[in-house]
Amino acid sequence: MFDSTRELLTKIALGESTFLEFKEVRFAGGKVKGPSRADLADGLAALANSKGGIFILGVENKTHEIVGIDVDRLDAVVNFVREVCADMIDPALEHIILDRLLLPSSIGEELPVVKIEIPRSLFVHRSPGGYLHRFGDSKRVMSPEYLARLFQQRSQSRLIRFDEQIVPTAKLEDLPTDIWEHFRSFTSRDNTETFLGKLGMVGQDENGLVRPTVAGVLMGSADPREWLPNAFVQAVAYRGNAIHVDLEGESYQLDAMDFSGPLNTQVLEACRFVVKNMKTAAFKDQGRIDVPQYDMTAVFEAIANAVVHRDYSIHGSKVRLRLFQNRLELYSPGGISNSLRIDSLHLRQSARNEAICSLMAKCQIPDESWLRTDRKTMMERRGDGVPIILNTSTRLSGIEPRYELLDESEVRLTIFAAEPGRLPREPRSAS
């Protein structure tokens, strides 16, 4: 936006607008005195909550005069902007583009300024002034109706689902062909844009440019964290049954890994983590029988559900896998979707992320020795996932897994480990 110097100078001369704001930078000692942290945060958040835009530091607001910034203070200004984006805006504003430019003053002197490009955000940001948006050449607090509509558009909307939203800072080239080519059938002759559009992996932004959707970067990029920083699975295996530090200083973590990449890869890698860290008991009375702590078909279903159905609009939350000696805990961000309840999960189904579900249903299950299933793809939308988790895990451990809703914002599934020396049999009551 306003990429050429001539266009930028023309816009500055005409004054602030829906897409442009500028401020003079003042110092007190070695620190930025003006604009204030709150004022800058409000301006940046308002642009991000609207359609994006440009914020120039080094231009006088009323006269539109380019006053510049001392060269030896540019680093301080850039650091000031980064701190404001991280500390004064919730969720943090992460995908800004900072550029240092030389612009001519009214007498022709080349003066340094800082150009901040703010794309339209996937999230709704709150700054010290509240929830603000850009209205003409000024910032305004959003009305309750406007704010509700914006949250619908940028979160788990019933009109436009979050996984179908365009990612403003992503490009078509961010979806390497080798990652998504397996979705294409031999009969498909569509070009890349048309094909990915049919899958819901790309769409057109407000300027008509083709960009990846949230589902696109989650299923077709090498690392979705570039746009959704918490789109990964964090896995930890603990030494005992609780998180604590050993009295002798021994680490309480046996293993810990983060799994990113396309969602289908995250699911498989998280399952392999469980296989690597769980114990298997061997019985030799009537030929060798190996009994693992967990039924891996159930674990596969649980992790797939957690990754696919989590609420990706919740900034700062990730899927967490916790492996203890006596249980496995799986945390998935987001409440129960639509009208479901915890006690009805095994009876009903509802997809929060329709595009992601559809794409996962096209991912072939690889040949893994630990997985025993008759399905061909990583997701089949028959509503069998939760019953499989409950029935197979209960038969193995004797205790039915537990689903819990924590603070209306996170679902925890606990699968209990089979006790050593116990063969699969009829369920017993939970202790």
C-alpha positions in Angstrom: 0.0 0.0 0.0 1.4 3.4 -1.0 4.5 1.6 -2.2 6.0 4.4 -4.4 7.5 7.5 -2.8 5.4 9.7 -5.0 2.1 8.1 -4.1 3.0 8.2 -0.4 3.9 11.9 -0.6 0.6 12.6 -2.4 -1.4 10.8 0.3 0.5 12.7 3.1 -0.1 16.0 1.5 -3.9 15.2 1.3 -4.0 14.4 5.0 -5.0 11.4 7.1 -7.7 9.0 5.8 -9.3 5.7 6.4 -5.9 4.0 5.4 -3.4 6.6 6.6 -2.3 8.1 9.9 0.9 9.9 10.8 2.5 11.4 13.9 5.5 13.5 14.8 8.1 11.8 17.0 9.3 13.6 20.1 12.0 12.6 22.5 12.8 13.1 26.2 16.4 12.2 26.7 16.9 8.9 24.8 13.3 7.8 25.0 10.3 8.4 22.8 8.0 10.9 24.5 5.4 11.3 21.8 3.3 9.8 20.5 2.4 8.1 23.7 2.4 4.3 23.9 -1.4 4.4 24.3 -1.9 6.7 21.4 0.2 4.7 19.0 -1.4 1.4 20.2 -4.8 2.9 19.5 -3.9 4.0 16.0 -2.3 0.7 15.1 -5.1 -1.4 16.5 -7.8 0.7 14.8 -6.1 0.1 11.4 -5.8 -3.6 12.0 -9.4 -3.9 13.1 -10.5 -2.1 9.9 -9.1 -2.8 6.5 -5.4 -2.2 7.4 -3.3 0.8 6.3 -0.2 2.8 6.8 1.1 4.6 9.9 4.0 7.1 9.3 6.2 8.3 12.2 8.0 11.5 11.4 5.2 13.6 9.9 3.5 16.5 11.7 -0.2 15.7 12.1 -1.7 19.1 11.5 0.6 20.7 8.9 1.4 17.4 7.1 5.0 18.6 7.1 7.7 15.9 7.0 9.9 16.6 10.1 11.8 13.3 10.1 13.6 11.4 12.8 17.3 11.7 13.7 19.1 8.8 12.1 20.8 7.8 15.4 17.3 7.5 17.0 15.7 5.3 14.3 16.5 2.1 16.2 14.8 3.5 19.4 11.7 4.3 17.4 11.5 0.9 15.8 12.0 -0.8 19.2 9.3 1.5 20.6 6.8 0.3 17.9 7.6 -3.3 18.5 7.1 -3.0 22.3 3.8 -1.2 21.8 2.5 -3.9 19.4 3.5 -6.7 21.9 2.6 -5.0 25.2 -0.2 -2.5 24.6 -2.4 -4.4 22.1 -4.4 -7.6 22.9 -3.9 -9.9 21.1 -0.5 -8.7 20.2 -0.1 -7.2 16.7 2.4 -9.5 15.1 2.3 -9.1 11.3 3.2 -5.5 10.8 5.9 -4.4 8.3 8.4 -1.8 9.5 10.4 0.2 6.9 12.8 3.1 7.2 12.4 5.6 4.4 13.9 9.0 3.3 11.2 11.5 2.3 11.8 15.1 1.1 10.7 17.9 3.3 9.1 21.1 2.0 12.6 22.6 1.4 13.8 19.4 -0.4 15.9 18.0 2.5 15.8 14.1 2.7 14.6 13.2 6.1 14.3 9.7 7.7 10.8 8.4 8.7 9.4 5.1 9.9 6.7 3.5 7.8 4.5 0.9 9.5 2.3 -1.2 7.2 -0.6 -2.9 9.1 -2.6 -5.6 7.3 -6.2 -6.3 8.1 -6.0 -8.7 11.0 -7.5 -12.1 11.5 -8.3 -11.1 15.1 -10.1 -8.3 16.9 -7.6 -6.2 18.8 -8.2 -4.2 22.0 -5.9 -1.3 22.8 -5.9 1.2 25.8 -8.8 3.1 24.2 -10.9 0.0 23.9 -12.0 -1.7 20.7 -11.4 0.9 18.0 -11.8 1.1 14.3 -10.8 3.6 11.6 -13.6 5.9 10.5 -12.6 8.4 7.9 -9.6 10.2 9.2 -10.2 9.4 12.9 -10.4 6.5 15.4 -13.7 5.6 16.9 -14.9 3.2 19.6 -16.9 0.4 18.0 -20.6 0.3 18.9 -21.8 -2.9 20.5 -23.5 -3.9 17.2 -20.4 -3.2 15.1 -18.1 -5.1 17.5 -20.4 -8.1 17.6 -20.5 -8.2 13.8 -16.7 -7.9 13.6 -16.2 -10.7 16.1 -18.6 -12.8 14.0 -16.6 -12.1 10.9 -13.2 -12.7 12.4 -13.9 -15.5 14.9 -16.1 -18.5 14.9 -18.8 -16.9 12.8 -22.0 -18.7 11.9 -21.9 -16.7 8.7 -18.3 -17.1 7.6 -16.3 -19.7 9.5 -12.9 -18.8 10.8 -11.1 -21.5 8.8 -12.6 -20.0 5.6 -11.2 -16.5 6.3 -8.5 -15.0 4.1 -5.1 -14.7 5.7 -4.1 -11.1 4.7 -0.4 -11.6 5.0 -0.1 -15.0 3.3 0.6 -15.5 -0.4 -0.2 -18.3 -2.9 3.5 -19.2 -3.0 3.3 -20.0 0.8 1.4 -23.2 -0.2 4.1 -25.4 -1.7 2.8 -27.8 -4.3 4.4 -30.9 -2.8 2.4 -30.4 0.4 -1.1 -30.2 -1.1 -0.7 -32.1 -4.4 -2.0 -35.3 -2.8 -5.4 -33.7 -2.6 -5.6 -33.6 -6.4 -7.2 -36.5 -8.2 -5.9 -37.8 -11.5 -9.0 -36.5 -13.3 -8.6 -32.9 -12.1 -7.4 -30.5 -14.8 -8.1 -27.2 -12.9 -5.2 -24.7 -12.6 -3.7 -24.2 -9.1 -5.9 -21.2 -8.1 -9.1 -22.8 -9.2 -8.3 -26.2 -7.6 -7.3 -24.7 -4.3 -10.3 -22.5 -4.3 -12.6 -25.4 -4.7 -10.9 -27.0 -1.6 -11.4 -23.8 0.4 -7.7 -23.3 0.7 -7.5 -20.0 -1.1 -9.9 -17.1 -1.9 -9.9 -13.6 -3.1 -9.2 -10.7 -0.7 -10.9 -7.3 -0.8 -8.5 -6.2 -3.6 -9.1 -9.3 -5.8 -5.8 -10.9 -4.9 -5.8 -14.7 -4.4 -4.5 -15.5 -0.9 -4.5 -18.6 1.3 -7.3 -19.1 3.8 -6.8 -20.2 7.4 -7.6 -23.8 6.3 -5.1 -23.3 3.5 -2.2 -22.3 5.7 -3.1 -25.0 8.2 -3.2 -27.8 5.7 -1.0 -26.6 2.9 2.0 -24.7 4.4 5.2 -25.9 5.8 4.7 -24.1 9.1 1.3 -22.6 9.9 2.9 -20.8 13.0 4.1 -18.0 10.6 0.5 -16.8 10.6 -1.2 -18.6 13.5 1.6 -18.7 16.1 -0.1 -21.4 18.3 -1.2 -23.7 15.5 0.8 -26.6 16.8 0.7 -29.5 19.3 2.8 -29.3 22.4 3.6 -32.7 23.8 5.2 -33.5 27.2 5.8 -36.9 28.8 6.2 -36.7 32.6 8.0 -39.0 35.0 5.1 -39.5 37.5 1.5 -38.7 37.9 1.9 -35.0 38.5 3.9 -32.0 37.4 6.6 -31.4 40.0 10.3 -31.1 40.4 12.2 -34.1 41.8 13.7 -33.5 45.2 17.0 -34.6 44.0 16.9 -32.2 41.1 16.1 -34.8 38.5 14.0 -33.6 35.6 10.3 -34.3 35.9 10.0 -34.4 32.1 11.0 -37.6 30.3 10.4 -36.1 26.8 9.0 -32.9 25.3 8.4 -31.9 21.7 6.4 -29.4 19.6 4.8 -30.6 16.4 3.9 -28.2 13.6 3.6 -28.5 9.8 0.3 -29.4 8.1 -2.4 -30.6 10.5 -2.3 -34.2 9.2 1.4 -34.3 10.0 0.8 -32.9 13.5 -1.7 -35.7 14.3 0.6 -38.4 13.2 3.7 -37.0 14.9 1.8 -36.6 18.2 0.6 -40.2 18.0 4.1 -41.4 17.4 5.2 -39.4 20.5 2.6 -41.4 22.6 3.8 -44.7 21.1 7.4 -43.8 21.9 6.7 -42.8 25.5 4.0 -45.3 26.7 4.8 -48.6 28.3 3.7 -52.0 26.9 3.1 -55.1 29.1 3.8 -58.6 27.8 1.8 -61.7 28.8 3.2 -65.2 28.0 0.6 -67.6 29.6 -1.0 -68.5 26.3 1.5 -67.2 23.8 2.9 -63.7 23.9 0.3 -60.9 24.2 1.4 -57.3 24.3 -0.9 -54.9 26.1 -0.1 -51.2 25.7 -1.1 -48.5 28.2 -3.3 -46.9 25.6 -5.4 -48.1 22.6 -3.7 -46.1 19.8 -6.8 -46.1 17.6 -8.5 -44.2 20.4 -5.5 -41.9 20.8 -5.4 -41.3 17.1 -9.1 -40.3 17.1 -8.6 -38.1 20.1 -5.7 -36.2 18.7 -7.3 -35.8 15.3 -10.4 -34.4 16.9 -8.4 -32.0 19.1 -6.4 -30.7 16.1 -9.3 -30.5 13.7 -12.1 -29.2 15.9 -10.1 -26.7 18.1 -10.9 -23.0 17.9 -8.1 -21.4 15.9 -9.6 -18.0 16.5 -8.4 -18.1 20.1 -5.1 -16.3 20.1 -2.4 -17.7 22.3 -3.9 -21.2 22.8 -2.5 -24.5 21.5 -3.3 -28.2 21.6 -1.5 -29.6 24.6 -0.7 -33.3 25.1 0.3 -34.4 28.6 1.5 -38.0 29.1 1.6 -39.1 32.8 2.4 -42.5 34.3 -1.3 -43.3 34.9 -3.1 -41.1 32.3 -3.0 -39.1 29.1 -4.5 -35.6 29.0 -5.4 -33.8 25.9 -6.3 -30.1 25.9 -8.1 -28.5 22.9 -8.7 -24.7 22.8 -12.3 -23.6 22.5 -15.6 -24.6 24.1 -18.1 -27.1 22.7 -19.1 -26.1 19.2 -22.7 -25.0 18.4 -25.3 -26.6 20.7 -23.3 -29.7 21.8 -22.8 -30.5 25.5 -20.1 -32.6 27.1 -22.6 -35.3 27.9 -23.8 -35.5 24.3 -20.5 -35.7 22.5 -20.8 -39.5 22.0 -24.3 -39.1 20.6 -24.0 -36.1 18.2 -21.5 -34.5 15.9 -20.8 -30.9 14.9 -17.9 -29.5 12.9 -16.4 -26.2 14.0 -14.0 -26.1 11.0 -15.9 -27.4 7.9 -13.1 -26.7 5.4 -10.4 -28.4 7.6 -12.7 -31.4 8.2 -13.2 -31.8 4.5 -9.5 -31.6 3.8 -8.6 -34.1 6.5 -11.2 -36.5 5.0 -9.0 -36.4 1.9 -5.7 -37.3 3.7 -4.9 -41.0 3.4 -3.9 -42.8 6.5 -0.3 -44.1 6.2 0.6 -47.6 7.0 1.5 -47.5 10.7 2.0 -50.6 12.8 0.5 -49.0 15.8 -2.8 -48.0 14.1 -5.6 -50.6 13.7 -8.5 -49.1 11.8 -10.6 -50.0 8.8 -10.9 -46.4 7.7 -8.9 -45.1 4.7 -8.6 -41.4 5.5 -7.7 -39.4 8.6 -11.3 -38.2 9.2 -14.6 -39.9 8.3 -17.6 -37.7 9.2 -19.8 -40.5 10.6 -19.7 -39.3 14.2 -17.8 -42.5 15.3 -14.8 -40.8 16.8 -15.9 -40.2 20.4 -17.6 -43.6 20.7 -14.4 -45.3 19.6 -12.4 -43.3 22.1 -14.8 -44.2 24.9 -15.3 -47.9 24.1 -11.8 -49.0 23.2 -10.1 -47.1 26.0 -12.6 -48.4 28.6 -12.1 -52.0 27.5 -8.3 -51.6 27.8 -8.0 -49.7 31.1 -11.3 -50.5 32.7 -12.0 -46.8 33.2 -14.1 -44.7 30.9 -12.3 -41.6 29.6 -13.5 -38.2 30.8 -14.4 -35.1 28.9 -14.4 -31.8 30.8 -15.1 -28.2 29.8 -12.7 -25.9 31.5 -13.8 -22.2 31.9 -16.0 -22.5 28.9 -12.8 -22.1 26.7 -11.0 -25.4 26.7 -11.9 -29.1 26.5 -9.8 -31.6 28.4 -10.0 -35.3 27.6 -8.4 -37.7 30.1 -7.7 -41.3 28.9 -6.6 -43.6 31.7 -3.6 -45.9 31.3 -4.1 -49.7 31.5 -2.6 -51.1 34.7 0.4 -53.4 34.4 -0.8 -57.0 34.5 -4.4 -56.2 33.4 -5.7 -57.8 30.2 -8.5 -56.0 28.4 -11.9 -56.9 29.9 -15.2 -55.4 30.9 -15.2 -51.9 32.4 -14.9 -51.1 36.1 -15.9 -47.9 37.9 -13.7 -44.9 37.9 -12.0 -44.2 41.2 
